Amino acid sequence: MELQFFKYQGTGNDFVIIDNRQDVFPKNNTKLVAELCDRRFGIGADGLILLENDNLSDFKMVYFNADGAESSMCGNGGRCLVAFAHYLGVIDKEATFNAVDGLHYATVEGDIVNLKMIDVAKIHEKQNHSFLDTGSPHHVQLVKELGKFDVQKEGKKLRYGIYGESGSNINFVQQTKDNGFDVRTYERGVEGETFSCGTGVTAVALAMHQSGKTTANEVHIHTIGGDLTIAFEKKEGKYSNIFLKGPAIQVFKGTIECSI
């Protein structure tokens, strides 16, 4: 079978995206998803996303990790899918789409996509880290000398050591100014460091606000792949109107032969 695909990236977090409105992609074929995401033998990506029809919204997002398993919400992936829907003409400058964690609203302006994330009511503050769910589970931990930090080793240790087989994404953070942080993320499913993680930087912004490291309601995050902005409100201990803003860019498109 010849499969048409599109490659998108949001601050270096890259995705294979497929228009599946005709429902032809074999979603149960985890081996195929993993092969397409393989950086040596496939297209290469942190994950694969399907754009599908939806009765409740403009479209539906189905997200798979690079290991082939269907997964929880991906913030940068969601932003890239909105950019793709805009490219296809499915939406104009605004979108509402359905994802595994519910409905999301987003706007498009040039290469910039601003995506509304789910509300967050609980942030668990531990002795040296925080844990919260921003559509995906995230561990947030401040470290020194982030540039020299062994994210692969320490991330893997925490991902399995604390959170078991189901796992959590692990974010290591260094504060650079009152409302600015550098972040590096070890992602489950990828089982390694990614250039950026949308739900991860969202988790960092909220955790840093909750712990008093910043008082700002707009936080700027620098990742290996680029810069993202997270804006939010906090009322009665609950974070709402959370928006993740940054670039989402089509890298290339093509076709690939695959057996399904």
N, C-alpha and C positions, 0 to 999 in steps of 0.2 A: 504494500500500500504506500502511495506517495502522500506524505503529510505536509501541509503548509504550516509554517510556524513563524513567529515573530520573537525577536530578542529585545528585551527592555532592561534598563537598569535605573535604579533610584539610589543615588549616592553609593554606587558600586555594588549594591545588593542586586544581583542579576537574575532574570527569570526568562524561561521559555514560556511564551503565551500562545494559546491556540483558541481560535474562534470555534466554539463547539455548539453553536446554536442549532446545528443540524443533528446533534447528538450522535456523532460518529466515533468519537474517541473512546477507546476501551478503558474506562476508569478503574476497573478491577485489575488491570495489568500492571502491577507494581514494578515488574521487571522492565517493562517498556519505559515507564516514567524514569526509573533510575538510569537506564541506558541513555535516554535523551539528555538527562542532566549531567552525564559523565563528561568531564572536561578533556579527556583523552580520546574516548571512543564515541562520543556523542556530540551534541551541540555545546553543552557546558552551561551550568546554571546552579544557583543556590536552591531553586525550586521550579516547579511547573504550575502554570495557572490556566484554567479553562474559563472562558467567558461563555455563559449559557443564558438561555431565556429564563425569565422569572415572572410569575403572575403578580407579584406584589410590588415590583420595582422595575427599574430600567434594565437590569441584568443581574445575573447571579455569578458569584465568584466561587470557584472550587480550587482549593490550593493543595498541592502535594509537596512534601519535602523532597530534597535531592535523593533520599534513600528510597523513594517511591511510595511512601506511606502518606495517605491523606492526613492533613494536619490542622492545627488551630490557626487563628487569624495571623496574617502577615501584613504589617502596616505598609512597608515599602512596596510589597506586592500589590496591595490594594490600590495604592497611588498609581502604580504602573498600569494596572488594569483599567483604571479610569482614563488614563492617557490613551490607552489602546481603544477603548470604547469611543473616545472622542475622535480618534483617527478613523475608525470605521464609520462614523456618522451615527452611531447608536445614541449618542448624547451630544449636546451642544456645549454649554459652559458649566452646567450643573448636572449632578447625577445623584440618584439614590440607588444603592445596590444591596443585594442580600449576600451575606457571608455566613460562615459557620457560627459566628457570635452574634448574628442579628443584622439589622439594617444599618447602613452607613450612608452619610451624606458627604458629598465632595464637590469642590469647584475646580475648574481648570482655567488657567491664565497663561498662555504661552506654554513653556515647559514646566511650569510650576503647578503642582497639584496640592490642594489643601484638603485633608481628609479628616472627617470627624470620627473619633474613636469612641469606644464604649465608656460609659461612666464607671468610675472606680470608687467603691465604698469602703474597701478594707485594704489597709497596708500593714503587713505584719512586720514590726520592727524588732529585730533580734540584737544580740550584743554587738556584732560587727557587720551586719548586713540587714537589708530589708527584702521582703518577698511580697509580690503582688501580681495580679492577673490583669493585663491590659488587652485581653483577647487571646493572649498566650501567657504562660507562667514565666515570671522573671525574678531572678536573684540579682540584687543590686549591692555592690560592695566597693567602698572607697579603697584605693591603693595609692602607694607612692611610686613615683617614677614609672608611670603607665607605659611609656615608650619602650622600656626595657623589660616589662613584665611578661612572663611566660604564660600567655593566655591559653594556649593549647593544653599545656600540662595542668595548670591550675583549674581551668574551666572543666576539663574532663573529670578531674578529681571531684569537684563539687557537684557536677551534673549527675554523676552516679553515686557518689558517697553520701550526699544528703538527700537527693530526690529519687534515687532508685532508677528502675528501668524506664518508667514513664518520663522521668527527667524534667529538667527546667532549663531554660536559657540562662546563661550566666553573664552578667554585665560587670565589667571592672571600670571604675570611674576615678577621674582626677579633676578636682575643681580648678578652673583657670581664672575665674572672676566671679562677682556676686551672682550673676545669672548665666554663667558659662561653664560648661563641663566638656572634657574630652572623654570619650567612651570607646571601649573595645569589647566585643561580644563574642562569646562562644555559643553557637547555636546547636541545639539538639536537632536531630534529623540530618543536618549537614555534618555534625560531629567534628566541628572545627570552627575556627574564627572566620567570620564573614566581614566584609568591608563596612557593613552597616546593618542595622536592624531597627525597623520602624517601631514595632511594639516595645523593643528594648529601650530605645532612647526616650519613648513616652514613659516607660516605667521609671527610668532614671530621673526624668524631670519631676515626676510626682513624688518619688521617694526622697529626693533632695529637698523639695518644698516641705514635705511632711516632717522631715527631721530637722528643719530649720537651717539647712545649709544655704538656702536662698529664700528670700521673701517675694521674689518676682513672680508674676503670673504669666510671664513669657520667658521661656528658657531656651538658650541657644546651645546646641550640642554639636561638637565637632567629632566626626568619625574618620576612619581611614579613607573612606570614599567621598567625604564631603560634609556639608553642613546642613542641619535640619533645625527647625524651630517648632517648639511645642508651646501652645497657649492653652490656658484652662481657667476654670473658676472653681472656688471651693466654698461650699455652703453646708453648714451643720455637719462638718467632718467628711463630706462627700465631694469628690472631684467630678465635675461635669463640664459640658461644652469644651471637651478636649479636642484640639485640632493639631494634627501633624502636617507640617508644611515643608515642601522641598521639591527638587527637580525630579522628573520622571521622563526618561528619554528613550526613544526607539533607537537601538543600535544597528540592527539589520533584520532582514526577513529572508526566508528561503524555503526550500522543500527538502525533505529527507525521506529516504526509502526505509520503511520499517515493516516488520512482519508482526501482525496482531492475531 
